[in-house]
């Protein structure tokens, strides 16, 4: 681990089984449960976890994932019940799209290709 680098990220979820199923199927993440209200994820490039909440989820940060084939992963997100909130667009350095997972977290996927 390196000082001052992002090391872990926590997100909220209203449905732990749904969020685990989505990220396992869409991105092949792995999960470790720590009781009924928390699950940690790995194999994502950055470790983190989802905490169960009964409140409406509002993200304060946009987590960005990388994939070298945006069209493929966008289709996979849709197949796994994700909702595209911003279709593929170009930006300096690459392209990306944004989506909601089944429990309301908004993330993005970018590619330099």
C-alpha angles and dihedrals in degrees: 000000000000126000115252096014122118105264107169139007130203126204133180126241136184092204121036097187092050094048092047092049092049097050093040093053099037101039107011093242119165125224138208117194120221102190127313097303105046137051126178122213132211138172088058099107090255124043122234145130148238121238120203115241135172093208128092109274118240117174119220092189136038112230111209123206126194127231128163093216111049096177092054096047092043089057090047090052090052092047089053093054097263118145121226109228097175121021123226111300136169126248132169104293100019148325134289147171133207129223145175119236116223092272098049105265112140117217136161135222120209137185135191089212 
